[in-house]
Amino acid sequence: MSNILVCVKRVPDASGEVTLTPDGMGVDGRYSGYTTSNHEEAAVEIGVQVADATGGQVTVLSLGTEDSVEQLRSALAVGAKDGVLIEAEPDAYGPADIAEAIADVVRARAEAGTAYDLVLLGNDAADTGDFQVGIRLAYLLDRPVVTGIQTVTVDGDTAELRGDSGEGAEVYEVPLPAVVTVLEGGVNPRYPSVMGRMKAKKAPVETVSPKPPTVGSGRVALTVPPPPPTQVTILGEGPGAAAAVVETLKQLGVVPS
């Protein structure tokens, strides 16, 4: 039986134009809405699959304000059994502080009788680009960590982790308990059913208070890079442009030379 903790974050939906907050310290989601990143949706799906295969359970955790319960409920609707909200202002917490807060929950749950064999996180934060939390958490818990994983299979006390490096598949075997950061692409996150949504409304969500941040984000400001320049070539006007159009299509390989 494998119990899994999946960590998610409430982030602005960046599917459209990215807008920063007035102070430049974060991504503004007031107009785009909020969601969970694709990496973390994949982590939730992997957690549910592993729990179903081993007879375990999934707990979903988020550090944020009370609004983050919305993202916890979304994970509860697709198979997680309970949630933990570390209620705090997330902008005040840097990666080291967040890792410490998560580690405190893992230790407290273990003392209460619920040990997590796997802690899954998204590979990076969708809003700030931080890649540190998973690795810092593993060091705090003294567990092996593997990043950029797309599928997880558990067999007894060992997990087989697979990812794509761009040069081929990477396969790792690590002893449990372990920490894993997840990239999207290896699994298809499921959609919540009506029954799942109803269960999610009643599922328990524990609220805990973390220690005050000691490190902070260290962030000076975020910037949105300018759009790439575009170049337009005018081939001509009217019938006189036909020859130039044909020549351009030949260069592109659309028509044979």
C-alpha positions as CSV (number, residue, x, y, z in Angstrom):
1,M,0.0,0.0,0.0
2,S,1.4,3.4,-1.1
3,N,0.2,6.6,0.4
4,I,1.0,9.6,-1.8
5,L,1.2,13.3,-1.0
6,V,0.7,15.6,-4.1
7,C,1.6,19.3,-3.8
8,V,-0.2,21.8,-5.9
9,K,-0.2,25.5,-6.2
10,R,-3.0,28.0,-7.1
11,V,-1.6,29.9,-10.1
12,P,-3.0,32.4,-12.7
13,D,-4.3,30.8,-15.9
14,A,-1.6,31.9,-18.3
15,S,-3.2,30.5,-21.5
16,G,-3.7,34.0,-22.7
17,E,-1.6,37.2,-22.4
18,V,0.5,37.3,-19.2
19,T,0.0,40.3,-17.1
20,L,2.1,41.2,-14.0
21,T,0.9,42.6,-10.8
22,P,1.6,46.4,-10.4
23,D,4.6,45.8,-8.2
24,G,6.1,43.3,-10.8
25,M,6.4,40.6,-8.1
26,G,3.9,38.1,-9.5
27,V,1.6,37.2,-12.3
28,D,-1.8,38.9,-12.1
29,G,-4.7,36.4,-12.3
30,R,-7.6,38.8,-11.6
31,Y,-8.7,38.8,-15.2
32,S,-7.5,35.4,-16.4
33,G,-8.7,33.3,-13.4
34,Y,-6.8,30.7,-11.5
35,T,-6.0,27.1,-12.0
36,T,-3.4,24.3,-11.3
37,S,-0.5,23.9,-13.7
38,N,-0.4,21.1,-16.2
39,H,2.6,19.5,-14.4
40,E,0.7,19.3,-11.2
41,E,-2.5,18.0,-12.9
42,A,-0.2,15.2,-14.2
43,A,1.2,14.7,-10.7
44,V,-2.3,14.3,-9.3
45,E,-3.2,11.7,-12.0
46,I,0.0,9.8,-11.3
47,G,-0.7,9.8,-7.6
48,V,-4.2,8.5,-8.1
49,Q,-3.0,5.8,-10.4
50,V,-0.4,4.6,-8.0
51,A,-2.8,4.7,-5.1
52,D,-5.4,2.7,-7.0
53,A,-2.8,0.1,-8.0
54,T,-1.4,-0.4,-4.5
55,G,-4.5,0.1,-2.3
56,G,-3.2,3.4,-1.0
57,Q,-4.6,6.9,-0.7
58,V,-3.7,10.4,-2.1
59,T,-3.6,13.5,0.0
60,V,-3.3,16.8,-1.8
61,L,-1.6,19.8,-0.3
62,S,-1.3,23.5,-1.1
63,L,0.4,26.5,0.5
64,G,-1.7,29.6,0.0
65,T,-4.7,31.6,1.0
66,E,-8.1,30.2,1.6
67,D,-8.8,30.6,-2.1
68,S,-6.4,27.7,-2.7
69,V,-9.1,25.3,-1.4
70,E,-10.6,25.6,-4.9
71,Q,-7.5,23.8,-6.3
72,L,-7.6,21.3,-3.5
73,R,-11.2,20.5,-4.3
74,S,-10.4,20.0,-8.0
75,A,-7.8,17.3,-7.0
76,L,-10.3,15.8,-4.5
77,A,-12.8,15.5,-7.4
78,V,-10.5,13.2,-9.4
79,G,-9.5,10.8,-6.7
80,A,-7.6,12.4,-3.8
81,K,-9.1,11.4,-0.4
82,D,-8.2,14.4,1.7
83,G,-6.5,17.8,1.5
84,V,-4.2,20.0,3.6
85,L,-4.1,23.8,3.3
86,I,-1.0,25.4,4.7
87,E,-2.7,28.8,5.1
88,A,-0.2,31.6,4.4
89,E,0.4,34.4,1.9
90,P,2.4,32.5,-0.7
91,D,4.4,35.6,-2.0
92,A,6.1,35.9,1.4
93,Y,7.4,32.3,1.2
94,G,10.4,31.4,-0.9
95,P,11.3,27.9,-2.1
96,A,13.2,27.1,1.1
97,D,10.3,28.2,3.3
98,I,7.8,26.3,1.3
99,A,9.9,23.1,1.4
100,E,10.2,23.5,5.2
101,A,6.4,24.0,5.6
102,I,5.7,20.8,3.5
103,A,8.3,18.8,5.4
104,D,6.6,19.8,8.7
105,V,3.3,18.4,7.4
106,V,4.9,15.2,6.2
107,R,6.6,14.7,9.6
108,A,3.4,15.6,11.5
109,R,1.3,13.2,9.5
110,A,3.9,10.4,10.0
111,E,3.8,10.9,13.7
112,A,0.0,10.7,13.5
113,G,0.2,7.4,11.7
114,T,0.1,8.4,8.0
115,A,3.4,8.0,6.3
116,Y,3.8,9.1,2.7
117,D,5.8,6.7,0.5
118,L,5.8,9.3,-2.4
119,V,5.7,13.0,-2.4
120,L,4.9,14.3,-5.9
121,L,5.3,17.9,-7.0
122,G,5.1,19.7,-10.3
123,N,8.5,20.1,-11.9
124,D,8.4,23.9,-11.6
125,A,6.1,26.7,-10.5
126,A,4.0,27.9,-13.4
127,D,3.9,31.5,-12.2
128,T,7.4,32.2,-10.9
129,G,9.4,29.5,-12.5
130,D,10.9,28.1,-9.3
131,F,12.5,24.7,-9.7
132,Q,13.8,24.3,-6.1
133,V,11.0,23.1,-3.8
134,G,11.1,19.4,-4.7
135,I,14.9,19.1,-4.3
136,R,14.9,21.1,-1.1
137,L,12.1,19.0,0.3
138,A,14.0,15.8,-0.4
139,Y,17.0,17.0,1.5
140,L,14.9,18.0,4.5
141,L,13.3,14.6,4.5
142,D,16.5,12.8,3.7
143,R,14.9,11.0,0.7
144,P,16.0,10.3,-2.8
145,V,14.7,12.8,-5.4
146,V,14.2,12.5,-9.2
147,T,13.1,15.4,-11.3
148,G,11.3,15.6,-14.7
149,I,9.4,12.3,-14.4
150,Q,6.4,11.5,-16.5
151,T,5.3,8.0,-15.3
152,V,5.6,6.2,-12.0
153,T,5.2,2.5,-11.2
154,V,5.5,1.2,-7.7
155,D,6.4,-2.4,-6.9
156,G,6.7,-3.1,-3.2
157,D,9.4,-0.8,-1.7
158,T,10.7,0.4,-5.1
159,A,9.4,2.9,-7.6
160,E,10.3,2.8,-11.3
161,L,10.4,6.4,-12.7
162,R,10.4,7.2,-16.4
163,G,11.0,10.5,-18.1
164,D,12.0,11.9,-21.5
165,S,15.3,13.8,-21.7
166,G,14.9,14.8,-25.3
167,E,17.7,12.4,-26.2
168,G,15.8,9.3,-25.2
169,A,13.9,7.7,-22.3
170,E,15.4,7.8,-18.8
171,V,14.5,5.1,-16.3
172,Y,15.3,5.2,-12.6
173,E,14.6,2.7,-9.8
174,V,14.6,4.3,-6.4
175,P,13.8,3.0,-2.9
176,L,10.7,4.4,-1.2
177,P,10.0,6.8,0.4
178,A,11.0,9.3,-2.3
179,V,10.3,12.7,-3.7
180,V,9.5,13.1,-7.4
181,T,8.8,16.1,-9.5
182,V,6.5,15.6,-12.5
183,L,6.5,16.9,-16.1
184,E,3.3,16.7,-18.1
185,G,3.0,14.4,-21.1
186,G,3.2,11.0,-19.6
187,V,-0.4,10.6,-18.4
188,N,-3.7,12.1,-19.3
189,P,-5.3,13.8,-16.3
190,R,-8.9,12.7,-15.9
191,Y,-11.9,15.0,-15.8
192,P,-14.0,15.0,-12.6
193,S,-17.3,13.2,-12.7
194,V,-20.5,14.6,-11.2
195,M,-20.1,12.1,-8.4
196,G,-16.5,13.1,-7.9
197,R,-17.4,16.8,-7.6
198,M,-20.0,15.9,-5.0
199,K,-17.6,13.8,-3.0
200,A,-15.0,16.6,-3.2
201,K,-17.4,19.1,-1.5
202,K,-17.5,16.8,1.6
203,A,-13.9,15.6,1.6
204,P,-11.9,16.7,4.6
205,V,-9.5,19.6,4.2
206,E,-7.2,20.3,7.2
207,T,-5.9,23.8,7.7
208,V,-2.5,24.2,9.3
209,S,-0.5,27.3,10.2
210,P,3.1,27.3,9.0
211,K,6.1,28.8,10.7
212,P,6.9,32.4,9.6
213,P,9.1,32.5,6.5
214,T,12.8,32.8,7.4
215,V,14.3,33.1,3.9
216,G,11.7,34.7,1.7
217,S,11.6,34.6,-2.1
218,G,14.6,36.9,-2.7
219,R,12.7,37.9,-5.8
220,V,13.5,41.4,-7.2
221,A,10.9,41.4,-9.9
222,L,9.4,39.4,-12.8
223,T,9.6,40.6,-16.4
224,V,7.6,39.6,-19.4
225,P,9.8,39.3,-22.5
226,P,8.8,41.4,-25.5
227,P,7.1,39.4,-28.3
228,P,9.5,38.2,-31.0
229,P,9.8,40.6,-33.9
230,T,7.9,39.8,-37.0
231,Q,8.9,40.5,-40.6
232,V,6.6,41.0,-43.6
233,T,7.7,40.8,-47.2
234,I,5.3,42.3,-49.7
235,L,5.5,40.3,-52.9
236,G,3.5,42.7,-55.0
237,E,0.0,43.7,-55.8
238,G,-2.7,42.2,-58.0
239,P,-1.8,39.8,-60.9
240,G,1.7,41.2,-61.0
241,A,2.5,39.4,-57.8
242,A,1.7,35.9,-59.1
243,A,5.2,35.1,-60.2
244,A,6.7,36.1,-56.9
245,V,4.0,34.0,-55.0
246,V,4.9,30.9,-57.1
247,E,8.6,31.4,-56.5
248,T,8.0,31.7,-52.7
249,L,5.8,28.6,-52.7
250,K,8.7,26.7,-54.5
251,Q,11.2,27.9,-51.8
252,L,8.9,26.7,-49.1
253,G,8.5,23.3,-50.8
254,V,4.7,23.7,-51.1
255,V,4.9,23.2,-54.9
256,P,7.5,21.4,-56.9
257,S,10.3,23.4,-58.4
